[in-house]
Amino acid sequence: MIRFLWNSTRGYRLSPWRSPYLRWRIETYCGRKADQIGFLEFWGFCWQYRRNLWRFLHWTGQIERTSRYRSPAAAEQQVLETPTQTPSS
């Protein structure tokens, strides 16, 4: 969860409303134009959609934990299930 926030605000950690990535995400989520998003619009969006944002951050944490802590047996099983290409003659 924290990792996503840290990575998504790279270069704009003290002013996340200036982040082109976050502005683009807001634009695609609710339709507000990215160039019209400032301090008040950014924090208003965060407050208005705080439950959805919290669920999204929780989901990213789950995905990260799942991908990080996969058992070696599960990884080996996936490799065995991956079809290999055989050269055609």
Summary of the structure (lengths in Angstrom):
residues: 89
radius of gyration: 19.3
end to end distance: 49.7
largest distance: 64.4
contacts: 181
relative contact order: 0.10
helix: 71%
strand: 0%
